[in-house]
Amino acid sequence: MPMLFSLLAQFCIVAVCAVLLGAFGMQFLASELPCPLCILQRMGMMLCAAGPAWLLCRARKGAVDARDYAQCYGASILSAVLGGGIALRQICLHIAPGDPGYGEPMFGFHLYTWAFIIFVTVIAVSGVHLCFLPRSPERMPTGWSARASVGLLVLVVAANAVAVLFEEGFHLYLPDNPSGYRLIDDATREQKSSTSDEVP
Amino acid sequence: MVTLIFLLILATLLAMIKGRRRLACWLFVASFLATALLFWHHATETLEISL
């Protein structure tokens, strides 16, 4: 059973990372800039994956008990409720008949609809997991694959932080309908204004 | 603001990896609340996107 729990936690992390990397691919390959609600959904997914990652990190230090499982999957469920609310809000924005929605659909659904399905799945998987808590502390195997899955999550979060810095620039909030990378646009504008000042 | 929240999530993960339980817990709560507050901001103002 501990082996199964470990594999399930790793699968949860890798599945969320795959979705985040897919969204990243859409951003750079299809040049589809994420809106503020899309970014918020990404944050929700990262917080969902932080639960299983926390469990694996705790398992590396020693035996884990029911309290550890409950805390980690409880954190995932709370994050999924928040993320699901954000996704539902975006679905409601585009629910009017004839509305083309935001961005291109993928496999018949828009990305925010997929995000809602993923958040509901996270709640369901965490709930099932919590039904089978161990009665006593047990050692969970954490090999290289567990370390790699947590490392992948850290890399995905770091890459998103850099990408969003370019999109947001040094502004307080993201624009509602982003059209470019503000950090680059601001720098280019500043350079242009400084060169025009130099010309007599 | 968004970049800061991503950095907060990153710090949470690093605290988890380092085994700093209490710090990871507080950072997780801070990331969660910051995300919820940003959602509150974006949900209550009209999004000027083409419907």
gemmi code that builds the backbone of each chain (N, CA, C; Angstrom):
import gemmi

chains = {
    "A": [
        ("MET", (0.813, -1.235, 0.000), (0.000, 0.000, 0.000), (0.846, 1.285, 0.000)),
        ("PRO", (1.934, 1.400, 0.833), (2.740, 2.629, 0.792), (3.315, 2.909, -0.588)),
        ("MET", (3.695, 1.849, -1.288), (4.239, 2.003, -2.647), (3.180, 2.611, -3.577)),
        ("LEU", (1.941, 2.113, -3.442), (0.830, 2.606, -4.263), (0.567, 4.085, -3.959)),
        ("PHE", (0.600, 4.439, -2.664), (0.389, 5.836, -2.259), (1.478, 6.734, -2.847)),
        ("SER", (2.721, 6.233, -2.806), (3.843, 7.007, -3.341), (3.675, 7.227, -4.846)),
        ("LEU", (3.302, 6.154, -5.551), (3.122, 6.257, -7.008), (1.965, 7.198, -7.348)),
        ("LEU", (0.896, 7.137, -6.549), (-0.269, 7.992, -6.788), (0.101, 9.469, -6.595)),
        ("ALA", (0.892, 9.740, -5.554), (1.330, 11.127, -5.293), (2.192, 11.629, -6.450)),
        ("GLN", (3.105, 10.753, -6.931), (3.972, 11.144, -8.053), (3.148, 11.369, -9.320)),
        ("PHE", (2.146, 10.497, -9.532), (1.293, 10.631, -10.720), (0.541, 11.964, -10.683)),
        ("CYS", (0.030, 12.326, -9.491), (-0.700, 13.599, -9.355), (0.194, 14.774, -9.754)),
        ("ILE", (1.449, 14.752, -9.267), (2.375, 15.864, -9.551), (2.684, 15.920, -11.048)),
        ("VAL", (3.012, 14.750, -11.629), (3.400, 14.715, -13.049), (2.216, 15.114, -13.931)),
        ("ALA", (0.989, 14.676, -13.568), (-0.191, 15.017, -14.366), (-0.415, 16.529, -14.365)),
        ("VAL", (-0.303, 17.152, -13.191), (-0.497, 18.604, -13.106), (0.613, 19.325, -13.885)),
        ("CYS", (1.857, 18.825, -13.765), (2.980, 19.439, -14.503), (2.751, 19.323, -16.016)),
        ("ALA", (2.209, 18.180, -16.461), (1.956, 17.986, -17.897), (0.931, 19.006, -18.395)),
        ("VAL", (-0.116, 19.234, -17.596), (-1.135, 20.219, -17.979), (-0.514, 21.623, -18.030)),
        ("LEU", (0.313, 21.950, -17.019), (0.946, 23.274, -16.975), (1.916, 23.454, -18.146)),
        ("LEU", (2.623, 22.380, -18.504), (3.543, 22.466, -19.645), (2.760, 22.602, -20.961)),
        ("GLY", (1.588, 21.948, -21.031), (0.714, 22.087, -22.208), (0.257, 23.529, -22.363)),
        ("ALA", (-0.133, 24.148, -21.246), (-0.557, 25.555, -21.273), (0.618, 26.455, -21.670)),
        ("PHE", (1.792, 26.099, -21.205), (3.029, 26.819, -21.547), (3.299, 26.714, -23.051)),
        ("GLY", (3.079, 25.515, -23.590), (3.240, 25.277, -25.034), (2.288, 26.130, -25.842)),
        ("MET", (1.025, 26.204, -25.379), (0.024, 27.042, -26.075), (0.463, 28.507, -26.050)),
        ("GLN", (1.081, 28.918, -24.919), (1.511, 30.312, -24.771), (2.618, 30.662, -25.769)),
        ("PHE", (3.579, 29.758, -25.938), (4.733, 30.088, -26.780), (4.605, 29.590, -28.215)),
        ("LEU", (4.006, 28.402, -28.408), (3.911, 27.859, -29.769), (2.739, 28.467, -30.531)),
        ("ALA", (1.589, 28.638, -29.837), (0.420, 29.212, -30.514), (0.299, 30.714, -30.254)),
        ("SER", (1.287, 31.287, -29.565), (1.311, 32.726, -29.221), (-0.003, 33.167, -28.569)),
        ("GLU", (-0.496, 32.354, -27.657), (-1.730, 32.680, -26.949), (-1.375, 33.132, -25.538)),
        ("LEU", (-1.413, 34.441, -25.321), (-1.004, 34.950, -24.007), (-2.074, 34.666, -22.959)),
        ("PRO", (-1.685, 34.176, -21.790), (-2.695, 33.871, -20.764), (-3.251, 35.137, -20.125)),
        ("CYS", (-4.575, 35.138, -19.898), (-5.227, 36.266, -19.236), (-5.049, 36.113, -17.713)),
        ("PRO", (-5.424, 37.125, -16.908), (-5.233, 37.003, -15.451), (-5.905, 35.776, -14.845)),
        ("LEU", (-7.110, 35.424, -15.337), (-7.800, 34.256, -14.766), (-7.073, 32.957, -15.129)),
        ("CYS", (-6.475, 32.902, -16.331), (-5.698, 31.711, -16.738), (-4.499, 31.544, -15.792)),
        ("ILE", (-3.834, 32.669, -15.500), (-2.670, 32.640, -14.604), (-3.095, 32.188, -13.204)),
        ("LEU", (-4.266, 32.678, -12.756), (-4.763, 32.281, -11.433), (-5.049, 30.783, -11.391)),
        ("GLN", (-5.558, 30.236, -12.508), (-5.817, 28.786, -12.560), (-4.511, 28.002, -12.514)),
        ("ARG", (-3.487, 28.537, -13.165), (-2.165, 27.887, -13.093), (-1.682, 27.845, -11.649)),
        ("MET", (-1.866, 28.964, -10.936), (-1.459, 29.017, -9.519), (-2.215, 27.966, -8.712)),
        ("GLY", (-3.523, 27.856, -8.976), (-4.342, 26.862, -8.284), (-3.817, 25.455, -8.511)),
        ("MET", (-3.427, 25.171, -9.766), (-2.906, 23.832, -10.086), (-1.581, 23.571, -9.365)),
        ("MET", (-0.735, 24.592, -9.310), (0.553, 24.432, -8.611), (0.324, 24.161, -7.130)),
        ("LEU", (-0.640, 24.877, -6.532), (-0.929, 24.649, -5.112), (-1.525, 23.255, -4.903)),
        ("CYS", (-2.311, 22.784, -5.890), (-2.866, 21.408, -5.817), (-1.731, 20.386, -5.803)),
        ("ALA", (-0.742, 20.608, -6.677), (0.379, 19.664, -6.773), (1.308, 19.781, -5.567)),
        ("ALA", (1.254, 20.920, -4.871), (2.124, 21.100, -3.698), (1.765, 20.122, -2.585)),
        ("GLY", (0.479, 19.710, -2.514), (0.043, 18.752, -1.487), (0.791, 17.418, -1.577)),
        ("PRO", (0.657, 16.708, -2.722), (1.410, 15.455, -2.875), (2.933, 15.639, -2.782)),
        ("ALA", (3.426, 16.796, -3.274), (4.875, 17.060, -3.197), (5.309, 17.140, -1.727)),
        ("TRP", (4.460, 17.755, -0.915), (4.742, 17.891, 0.512), (4.785, 16.512, 1.168)),
        ("LEU", (3.844, 15.660, 0.752), (3.794, 14.299, 1.315), (5.086, 13.535, 0.991)),
        ("LEU", (5.533, 13.663, -0.268), (6.766, 12.971, -0.675), (7.980, 13.523, 0.080)),
        ("CYS", (8.000, 14.844, 0.282), (9.121, 15.458, 1.025), (9.125, 14.996, 2.478)),
        ("ARG", (7.931, 14.863, 3.070), (7.847, 14.389, 4.456), (8.264, 12.927, 4.532)),
        ("ALA", (7.865, 12.144, 3.524), (8.194, 10.705, 3.518), (9.693, 10.480, 3.426)),
        ("ARG", (10.392, 11.427, 2.792), (11.854, 11.314, 2.641), (12.547, 11.430, 3.996)),
        ("LYS", (11.904, 12.181, 4.930), (12.518, 12.421, 6.252), (12.210, 11.296, 7.247)),
        ("GLY", (11.190, 10.478, 6.955), (10.832, 9.404, 7.893), (9.445, 8.869, 7.628)),
        ("ALA", (8.902, 8.123, 8.616), (7.578, 7.526, 8.448), (6.503, 8.612, 8.438)),
        ("VAL", (5.461, 8.390, 7.632), (4.343, 9.351, 7.572), (3.101, 8.703, 8.178)),
        ("ASP", (2.321, 9.515, 8.898), (1.110, 8.984, 9.515), (-0.136, 9.605, 8.868)),
        ("ALA", (-1.290, 9.254, 9.427), (-2.564, 9.711, 8.856), (-2.664, 11.242, 8.857)),
        ("ARG", (-2.046, 11.883, 9.884), (-2.100, 13.349, 9.983), (-1.364, 13.992, 8.803)),
        ("ASP", (-0.227, 13.409, 8.451), (0.539, 13.936, 7.301), (-0.291, 13.841, 6.018)),
        ("TYR", (-0.889, 12.655, 5.810), (-1.725, 12.465, 4.610), (-2.865, 13.481, 4.588)),
        ("ALA", (-3.533, 13.620, 5.763), (-4.700, 14.505, 5.832), (-4.304, 15.956, 5.554)),
        ("GLN", (-3.160, 16.392, 6.111), (-2.718, 17.779, 5.898), (-2.404, 18.021, 4.416)),
        ("CYS", (-1.667, 17.097, 3.811), (-1.222, 17.291, 2.423), (-2.396, 17.235, 1.447)),
        ("TYR", (-3.256, 16.223, 1.594), (-4.382, 16.136, 0.662), (-5.470, 17.160, 1.000)),
        ("GLY", (-5.558, 17.577, 2.262), (-6.469, 18.666, 2.633), (-6.055, 19.954, 1.932)),
        ("ALA", (-4.732, 20.207, 1.897), (-4.213, 21.399, 1.197), (-4.561, 21.326, -0.289)),
        ("SER", (-4.451, 20.122, -0.868), (-4.787, 19.942, -2.287), (-6.260, 20.224, -2.541)),
        ("ILE", (-7.117, 19.717, -1.653), (-8.563, 19.911, -1.846), (-8.916, 21.402, -1.746)),
        ("LEU", (-8.341, 22.095, -0.744), (-8.609, 23.534, -0.594), (-8.171, 24.299, -1.854)),
        ("SER", (-6.991, 23.953, -2.363), (-6.479, 24.623, -3.570), (-7.366, 24.318, -4.774)),
        ("ALA", (-7.861, 23.074, -4.853), (-8.715, 22.693, -5.985), (-10.056, 23.421, -5.919)),
        ("VAL", (-10.555, 23.662, -4.696), (-11.815, 24.416, -4.553), (-11.608, 25.853, -5.055)),
        ("LEU", (-10.475, 26.449, -4.663), (-10.164, 27.814, -5.125), (-9.990, 27.846, -6.647)),
        ("GLY", (-9.187, 26.915, -7.163), (-8.944, 26.863, -8.615), (-10.222, 26.576, -9.389)),
        ("GLY", (-11.061, 25.684, -8.865), (-12.334, 25.367, -9.527), (-13.240, 26.587, -9.579)),
        ("GLY", (-13.226, 27.378, -8.505), (-14.025, 28.606, -8.477), (-13.554, 29.590, -9.539)),
        ("ILE", (-12.231, 29.685, -9.700), (-11.665, 30.604, -10.711), (-12.060, 30.129, -12.112)),
        ("ALA", (-11.928, 28.809, -12.349), (-12.264, 28.249, -13.674), (-13.750, 28.433, -13.964)),
        ("LEU", (-14.576, 28.218, -12.935), (-16.030, 28.370, -13.106), (-16.388, 29.811, -13.439)),
        ("ARG", (-15.676, 30.744, -12.808), (-15.898, 32.166, -13.070), (-15.612, 32.453, -14.561)),
        ("GLN", (-14.533, 31.888, -15.096), (-14.190, 32.148, -16.501), (-15.174, 31.445, -17.444)),
        ("ILE", (-15.638, 30.250, -17.055), (-16.641, 29.559, -17.884), (-17.901, 30.429, -17.959)),
        ("CYS", (-18.305, 30.985, -16.794), (-19.514, 31.804, -16.743), (-19.381, 33.079, -17.594)),
        ("LEU", (-18.145, 33.610, -17.691), (-17.928, 34.814, -18.508), (-18.218, 34.560, -19.989)),
        ("HIS", (-18.013, 33.312, -20.415), (-18.132, 32.988, -21.844), (-19.278, 32.016, -22.125)),
        ("ILE", (-20.230, 31.951, -21.221), (-21.265, 30.916, -21.351), (-22.410, 31.328, -22.281)),
        ("ALA", (-22.485, 32.628, -22.607), (-23.586, 33.109, -23.463), (-23.545, 32.431, -24.824)),
        ("PRO", (-24.711, 32.023, -25.379), (-24.727, 31.367, -26.692), (-24.119, 32.271, -27.774)),
        ("GLY", (-23.287, 31.690, -28.624), (-22.644, 32.454, -29.699), (-21.310, 33.039, -29.301)),
        ("ASP", (-20.962, 32.967, -28.041), (-19.673, 33.497, -27.547), (-18.549, 32.557, -28.000)),
        ("PRO", (-17.541, 33.092, -28.707), (-16.460, 32.186, -29.163), (-15.537, 31.727, -28.034)),
        ("GLY", (-15.584, 32.386, -26.861), (-14.713, 31.997, -25.747), (-13.350, 32.638, -25.855)),
        ("TYR", (-12.514, 32.427, -24.844), (-11.163, 33.015, -24.840), (-10.169, 31.970, -25.332)),
        ("GLY", (-9.440, 32.301, -26.368), (-8.426, 31.382, -26.905), (-9.033, 30.271, -27.749)),
        ("GLU", (-8.142, 29.433, -28.267), (-8.580, 28.333, -29.130), (-8.955, 27.117, -28.282)),
        ("PRO", (-10.055, 26.417, -28.664), (-10.384, 25.202, -27.897), (-9.408, 24.063, -28.183)),
        ("MET", (-9.240, 23.195, -27.199), (-8.349, 22.041, -27.359), (-9.166, 20.775, -27.070)),
        ("PHE", (-9.203, 19.846, -27.994), (-10.022, 18.628, -27.888), (-11.479, 18.977, -27.553)),
        ("GLY", (-11.981, 20.023, -28.161), (-13.395, 20.369, -28.012), (-13.734, 21.289, -26.854)),
        ("PHE", (-12.822, 21.465, -25.918), (-13.088, 22.349, -24.781), (-12.035, 23.457, -24.723)),
        ("HIS", (-12.431, 24.597, -24.137), (-11.436, 25.646, -23.897), (-10.572, 25.258, -22.704)),
        ("LEU", (-9.425, 25.916, -22.577), (-8.475, 25.544, -21.510), (-9.089, 25.701, -20.118)),
        ("TYR", (-9.946, 26.738, -19.927), (-10.525, 26.945, -18.594), (-11.532, 25.852, -18.245)),
        ("THR", (-12.189, 25.277, -19.283), (-13.120, 24.166, -19.022), (-12.324, 22.922, -18.616)),
        ("TRP", (-11.189, 22.704, -19.310), (-10.307, 21.591, -18.935), (-9.791, 21.787, -17.507)),
        ("ALA", (-9.472, 23.047, -17.198), (-8.962, 23.342, -15.854), (-10.009, 22.968, -14.801)),
        ("PHE", (-11.278, 23.292, -15.080), (-12.342, 22.959, -14.124), (-12.440, 21.437, -13.944)),
        ("ILE", (-12.356, 20.700, -15.059), (-12.413, 19.222, -14.985), (-11.248, 18.707, -14.141)),
        ("ILE", (-10.061, 19.296, -14.336), (-8.872, 18.854, -13.581), (-9.052, 19.127, -12.086)),
        ("PHE", (-9.587, 20.295, -11.740), (-9.773, 20.619, -10.313), (-10.772, 19.659, -9.657)),
        ("VAL", (-11.829, 19.334, -10.391), (-12.813, 18.377, -9.849), (-12.157, 17.001, -9.670)),
        ("THR", (-11.309, 16.620, -10.649), (-10.607, 15.332, -10.553), (-9.668, 15.310, -9.346)),
        ("VAL", (-8.973, 16.434, -9.103), (-8.059, 16.515, -7.942), (-8.843, 16.302, -6.648)),
        ("ILE", (-10.026, 16.920, -6.556), (-10.851, 16.758, -5.345), (-11.256, 15.292, -5.196)),
        ("ALA", (-11.677, 14.670, -6.301), (-12.120, 13.272, -6.256), (-10.974, 12.338, -5.862)),
        ("VAL", (-9.807, 12.515, -6.500), (-8.651, 11.647, -6.212), (-8.197, 11.823, -4.763)),
        ("SER", (-8.156, 13.083, -4.291), (-7.740, 13.334, -2.907), (-8.739, 12.710, -1.934)),
        ("GLY", (-10.025, 12.800, -2.253), (-11.063, 12.215, -1.401), (-10.920, 10.703, -1.312)),
        ("VAL", (-10.686, 10.067, -2.465), (-10.495, 8.603, -2.478), (-9.265, 8.231, -1.647)),
        ("HIS", (-8.197, 9.038, -1.830), (-6.956, 8.792, -1.096), (-7.187, 8.877, 0.419)),
        ("LEU", (-7.969, 9.877, 0.835), (-8.222, 10.076, 2.267), (-9.078, 8.961, 2.868)),
        ("CYS", (-9.787, 8.208, 2.006), (-10.596, 7.076, 2.502), (-9.718, 5.903, 2.937)),
        ("PHE", (-8.475, 5.880, 2.440), (-7.601, 4.733, 2.720), (-6.362, 5.147, 3.511)),
        ("LEU", (-6.575, 5.962, 4.542), (-5.441, 6.421, 5.353), (-4.849, 5.255, 6.151)),
        ("PRO", (-3.526, 5.236, 6.343), (-2.928, 4.151, 7.129), (-3.282, 4.280, 8.613)),
        ("ARG", (-3.409, 3.128, 9.294), (-3.772, 3.144, 10.716), (-2.572, 3.513, 11.586)),
        ("SER", (-1.379, 3.206, 11.121), (-0.176, 3.510, 11.906), (0.874, 4.149, 10.990)),
        ("PRO", (1.860, 4.877, 11.577), (2.908, 5.491, 10.735), (3.638, 4.425, 9.918)),
        ("GLU", (3.878, 4.750, 8.661), (4.577, 3.783, 7.801), (5.566, 4.505, 6.888)),
        ("ARG", (6.592, 3.768, 6.512), (7.610, 4.353, 5.627), (7.121, 4.256, 4.183)),
        ("MET", (7.219, 5.364, 3.480), (6.780, 5.393, 2.081), (8.026, 5.407, 1.193)),
        ("PRO", (8.106, 4.510, 0.210), (9.312, 4.515, -0.636), (9.402, 5.787, -1.482)),
        ("THR", (10.534, 6.471, -1.393), (10.739, 7.689, -2.201), (12.081, 7.562, -2.923)),
        ("GLY", (12.021, 7.044, -4.110), (13.234, 6.861, -4.908), (13.519, 8.058, -5.784)),
        ("TRP", (14.275, 7.802, -6.856), (14.654, 8.897, -7.760), (13.436, 9.494, -8.470)),
        ("SER", (12.406, 8.647, -8.717), (11.233, 9.156, -9.443), (10.474, 10.187, -8.597)),
        ("ALA", (10.431, 9.966, -7.280), (9.758, 10.936, -6.398), (10.516, 12.256, -6.405)),
        ("ARG", (11.848, 12.149, -6.324), (12.673, 13.368, -6.336), (12.533, 14.097, -7.679)),
        ("ALA", (12.485, 13.304, -8.771), (12.365, 13.906, -10.107), (11.023, 14.607, -10.271)),
        ("SER", (9.947, 14.011, -9.746), (8.627, 14.640, -9.907), (8.556, 15.963, -9.136)),
        ("VAL", (9.114, 15.984, -7.919), (9.120, 17.232, -7.137), (10.015, 18.275, -7.836)),
        ("GLY", (11.154, 17.817, -8.369), (12.061, 18.718, -9.096), (11.392, 19.311, -10.328)),
        ("LEU", (10.606, 18.473, -11.021), (9.886, 18.954, -12.213), (8.898, 20.053, -11.833)),
        ("LEU", (8.201, 19.847, -10.717), (7.229, 20.857, -10.248), (7.936, 22.183, -9.931)),
        ("VAL", (9.098, 22.092, -9.272), (9.862, 23.311, -8.943), (10.271, 24.036, -10.235)),
        ("LEU", (10.718, 23.271, -11.225), (11.137, 23.873, -12.502), (9.964, 24.552, -13.210)),
        ("VAL", (8.802, 23.878, -13.207), (7.620, 24.441, -13.875), (7.194, 25.745, -13.190)),
        ("VAL", (7.219, 25.760, -11.848), (6.843, 26.985, -11.117), (7.845, 28.103, -11.428)),
        ("ALA", (9.144, 27.779, -11.428), (10.172, 28.789, -11.709), (10.017, 29.340, -13.128)),
        ("ALA", (9.758, 28.454, -14.097), (9.597, 28.895, -15.492), (8.380, 29.805, -15.631)),
        ("ASN", (7.308, 29.460, -14.917), (6.112, 30.306, -14.961), (6.373, 31.664, -14.338)),
        ("ALA", (7.168, 31.685, -13.264), (7.493, 32.960, -12.609), (8.237, 33.873, -13.579)),
        ("VAL", (9.178, 33.312, -14.333), (9.956, 34.118, -15.289), (9.045, 34.600, -16.429)),
        ("ALA", (8.205, 33.688, -16.955), (7.325, 34.040, -18.082), (6.340, 35.133, -17.683)),
        ("VAL", (5.819, 35.021, -16.453), (4.822, 36.010, -16.023), (5.492, 37.359, -15.711)),
        ("LEU", (6.770, 37.327, -15.311), (7.499, 38.583, -15.097), (7.612, 39.339, -16.417)),
        ("PHE", (7.865, 38.604, -17.510), (7.949, 39.240, -18.834), (6.575, 39.772, -19.260)),
        ("GLU", (5.517, 39.032, -18.912), (4.176, 39.446, -19.336), (3.667, 40.635, -18.521)),
        ("GLU", (3.980, 40.627, -17.227), (3.460, 41.671, -16.337), (4.349, 42.914, -16.315)),
        ("GLY", (5.656, 42.715, -16.506), (6.589, 43.829, -16.375), (6.641, 44.294, -14.931)),
        ("PHE", (6.872, 45.584, -14.727), (6.902, 46.098, -13.354), (5.587, 46.813, -13.024)),
        ("HIS", (4.472, 46.203, -13.475), (3.150, 46.752, -13.161), (2.552, 45.941, -12.013)),
        ("LEU", (1.510, 46.507, -11.383), (0.916, 45.829, -10.229), (0.077, 44.620, -10.663)),
        ("TYR", (-0.687, 44.794, -11.744), (-1.568, 43.721, -12.212), (-1.320, 43.426, -13.689)),
        ("LEU", (-1.779, 42.244, -14.109), (-1.733, 41.885, -15.528), (-2.868, 42.618, -16.244)),
        ("PRO", (-2.691, 42.946, -17.538), (-3.823, 43.554, -18.263), (-4.926, 42.512, -18.472)),
        ("ASP", (-6.204, 42.978, -18.546), (-7.318, 42.038, -18.695), (-7.231, 41.248, -19.996)),
        ("ASN", (-6.786, 41.923, -21.052), (-6.664, 41.251, -22.346), (-5.238, 41.451, -22.859)),
        ("PRO", (-4.276, 40.638, -22.424), (-2.869, 40.911, -22.750), (-2.580, 40.777, -24.254)),
        ("SER", (-1.756, 41.717, -24.758), (-1.454, 41.697, -26.194), (0.048, 41.536, -26.449)),
        ("GLY", (0.863, 41.538, -25.413), (2.302, 41.392, -25.606), (3.008, 41.279, -24.270)),
        ("TYR", (4.337, 41.173, -24.358), (5.125, 41.083, -23.115), (5.496, 42.501, -22.682)),
        ("ARG", (4.903, 42.953, -21.587), (5.028, 44.362, -21.181), (6.447, 44.724, -20.784)),
        ("LEU", (7.198, 43.774, -20.253), (8.569, 44.084, -19.839), (9.400, 44.480, -21.065)),
        ("ILE", (9.233, 43.726, -22.165), (9.971, 44.013, -23.399), (9.427, 45.290, -24.029)),
        ("ASP", (8.086, 45.417, -24.069), (7.461, 46.610, -24.668), (7.887, 47.885, -23.944)),
        ("ASP", (7.877, 47.825, -22.598), (8.272, 49.018, -21.811), (9.726, 49.380, -22.063)),
        ("ALA", (10.591, 48.351, -22.125), (12.021, 48.594, -22.346), (12.252, 49.203, -23.727)),
        ("THR", (11.522, 48.674, -24.739), (11.669, 49.187, -26.110), (11.197, 50.637, -26.189)),
        ("ARG", (10.065, 50.905, -25.513), (9.509, 52.269, -25.535), (10.471, 53.250, -24.871)),
        ("GLU", (11.060, 52.821, -23.768), (11.989, 53.677, -23.039), (13.233, 53.975, -23.887)),
        ("GLN", (13.695, 52.917, -24.584), (14.883, 53.085, -25.432), (14.596, 54.061, -26.576)),
        ("LYS", (13.373, 53.923, -27.154), (12.976, 54.799, -28.270), (12.896, 56.243, -27.806)),
        ("SER", (12.296, 56.448, -26.610), (12.139, 57.822, -26.110), (13.492, 58.441, -25.773)),
        ("SER", (14.426, 57.613, -25.275), (15.754, 58.160, -24.954), (16.525, 58.506, -26.225)),
        ("THR", (16.355, 57.713, -27.312), (17.050, 58.028, -28.573), (16.430, 59.254, -29.232)),
        ("SER", (15.100, 59.434, -29.117), (14.459, 60.618, -29.707), (14.843, 61.890, -28.936)),
        ("ASP", (15.129, 61.750, -27.638), (15.575, 62.910, -26.845), (16.963, 63.373, -27.270)),
        ("GLU", (17.782, 62.402, -27.697), (19.160, 62.742, -28.080), (19.212, 63.500, -29.400)),
        ("VAL", (18.245, 63.221, -30.316), (18.238, 63.865, -31.633), (17.876, 65.337, -31.468)),
        ("PRO", (18.675, 66.278, -32.009), (18.373, 67.715, -31.825), (17.163, 68.156, -32.653)),
    ],
    "B": [
        ("MET", (2.769, 41.761, -8.842), (1.964, 41.043, -7.858), (1.904, 39.545, -8.203)),
        ("VAL", (1.606, 39.256, -9.491), (1.505, 37.851, -9.931), (2.859, 37.162, -9.800)),
        ("THR", (3.913, 37.872, -10.199), (5.266, 37.307, -10.101), (5.598, 37.001, -8.642)),
        ("LEU", (5.188, 37.899, -7.756), (5.465, 37.699, -6.324), (4.759, 36.447, -5.801)),
        ("ILE", (3.530, 36.213, -6.266), (2.796, 35.022, -5.806), (3.488, 33.761, -6.324)),
        ("PHE", (3.963, 33.809, -7.576), (4.701, 32.648, -8.109), (5.965, 32.393, -7.283)),
        ("LEU", (6.638, 33.482, -6.901), (7.847, 33.335, -6.072), (7.500, 32.781, -4.692)),
        ("LEU", (6.324, 33.162, -4.195), (5.845, 32.652, -2.898), (5.599, 31.136, -2.992)),
        ("ILE", (4.995, 30.706, -4.099), (4.742, 29.261, -4.305), (6.077, 28.523, -4.418)),
        ("LEU", (7.016, 29.148, -5.135), (8.350, 28.544, -5.295), (9.039, 28.412, -3.928)),
        ("ALA", (8.919, 29.454, -3.111), (9.520, 29.424, -1.765), (8.859, 28.336, -0.915)),
        ("THR", (7.539, 28.161, -1.087), (6.812, 27.103, -0.356), (7.396, 25.738, -0.696)),
        ("LEU", (7.583, 25.500, -2.005), (8.116, 24.203, -2.450), (9.536, 23.982, -1.918)),
        ("LEU", (10.345, 25.040, -1.948), (11.730, 24.907, -1.470), (11.761, 24.644, 0.037)),
        ("ALA", (10.841, 25.285, 0.783), (10.756, 25.037, 2.235), (10.329, 23.591, 2.499)),
        ("MET", (9.430, 23.068, 1.659), (8.995, 21.663, 1.788), (10.170, 20.717, 1.553)),
        ("ILE", (10.952, 21.020, 0.510), (12.100, 20.162, 0.164), (13.140, 20.179, 1.288)),
        ("LYS", (13.342, 21.375, 1.873), (14.340, 21.513, 2.943), (13.849, 20.928, 4.273)),
        ("GLY", (12.554, 20.547, 4.332), (12.008, 19.945, 5.554), (11.628, 20.955, 6.611)),
        ("ARG", (11.461, 22.237, 6.205), (11.038, 23.278, 7.165), (9.517, 23.275, 7.213)),
        ("ARG", (8.963, 22.403, 8.045), (7.524, 22.176, 8.095), (6.705, 23.427, 8.375)),
        ("ARG", (7.062, 24.103, 9.480), (6.274, 25.266, 9.911), (6.342, 26.382, 8.876)),
        ("LEU", (7.547, 26.626, 8.362), (7.721, 27.675, 7.351), (6.921, 27.337, 6.093)),
        ("ALA", (6.994, 26.059, 5.672), (6.256, 25.624, 4.475), (4.760, 25.829, 4.671)),
        ("CYS", (4.292, 25.535, 5.879), (2.867, 25.678, 6.192), (2.440, 27.145, 6.074)),
        ("TRP", (3.224, 28.052, 6.676), (2.895, 29.476, 6.617), (2.987, 30.013, 5.197)),
        ("LEU", (4.001, 29.568, 4.457), (4.150, 30.040, 3.070), (2.997, 29.541, 2.202)),
        ("PHE", (2.551, 28.295, 2.470), (1.417, 27.759, 1.707), (0.170, 28.604, 1.976)),
        ("VAL", (-0.065, 28.907, 3.254), (-1.249, 29.720, 3.620), (-1.147, 31.101, 2.957)),
        ("ALA", (0.063, 31.682, 2.984), (0.257, 33.012, 2.380), (0.005, 32.957, 0.868)),
        ("SER", (0.514, 31.917, 0.196), (0.304, 31.783, -1.262), (-1.177, 31.627, -1.566)),
        ("PHE", (-1.848, 30.787, -0.762), (-3.275, 30.530, -0.974), (-4.078, 31.823, -0.828)),
        ("LEU", (-3.799, 32.564, 0.266), (-4.550, 33.799, 0.511), (-4.254, 34.852, -0.560)),
        ("ALA", (-2.983, 34.927, -0.985), (-2.618, 35.906, -2.022), (-3.335, 35.576, -3.328)),
        ("THR", (-3.408, 34.275, -3.669), (-4.115, 33.865, -4.893), (-5.600, 34.207, -4.773)),
        ("ALA", (-6.185, 33.928, -3.596), (-7.610, 34.210, -3.382), (-7.886, 35.717, -3.477)),
        ("LEU", (-6.972, 36.530, -2.911), (-7.168, 37.985, -2.952), (-7.045, 38.524, -4.378)),
        ("LEU", (-6.096, 37.971, -5.147), (-5.943, 38.404, -6.544), (-7.171, 37.998, -7.362)),
        ("PHE", (-7.701, 36.814, -7.069), (-8.929, 36.374, -7.751), (-10.069, 37.320, -7.392)),
        ("TRP", (-10.153, 37.707, -6.119), (-11.183, 38.644, -5.670), (-11.091, 39.934, -6.478)),
        ("HIS", (-9.853, 40.418, -6.651), (-9.645, 41.664, -7.417), (-10.126, 41.495, -8.863)),
        ("HIS", (-9.712, 40.399, -9.499), (-10.063, 40.219, -10.915), (-11.523, 39.808, -11.109)),
        ("ALA", (-12.122, 39.223, -10.079), (-13.519, 38.783, -10.218), (-14.492, 39.930, -10.005)),
        ("THR", (-14.073, 40.936, -9.242), (-15.012, 42.016, -8.926), (-14.923, 43.179, -9.909)),
        ("GLU", (-13.853, 43.262, -10.686), (-13.796, 44.329, -11.696), (-14.210, 43.713, -13.035)),
        ("THR", (-14.739, 44.563, -13.905), (-15.199, 44.046, -15.194), (-14.000, 43.695, -16.060)),
        ("LEU", (-13.969, 42.474, -16.568), (-12.887, 42.073, -17.473), (-13.238, 42.560, -18.878)),
        ("GLU", (-12.393, 43.423, -19.390), (-12.698, 43.994, -20.711), (-12.142, 43.101, -21.823)),
        ("ILE", (-12.646, 41.880, -21.879), (-12.196, 40.986, -22.944), (-13.321, 40.821, -23.943)),
        ("SER", (-12.985, 40.530, -25.191), (-14.012, 40.442, -26.221), (-14.819, 39.163, -26.030)),
        ("LEU", (-16.080, 39.329, -25.762), (-16.952, 38.165, -25.594), (-17.510, 37.772, -26.945)),
    ],
}
model = gemmi.Model(1)
for chain_id, residues in chains.items():
    chain = gemmi.Chain(chain_id)
    for i, (resn, *xyz) in enumerate(residues, 1):
        res = gemmi.Residue()
        res.name, res.seqid = resn, gemmi.SeqId(i, " ")
        for name, pos in zip(("N", "CA", "C"), xyz):
            atom = gemmi.Atom()
            atom.name, atom.element = name, gemmi.Element(name[0])
            atom.pos, atom.b_iso = gemmi.Position(*pos), 0.0
            res.add_atom(atom)
        chain.add_residue(res)
    model.add_chain(chain)
structure = gemmi.Structure()
structure.add_model(model)
structure.setup_entities()
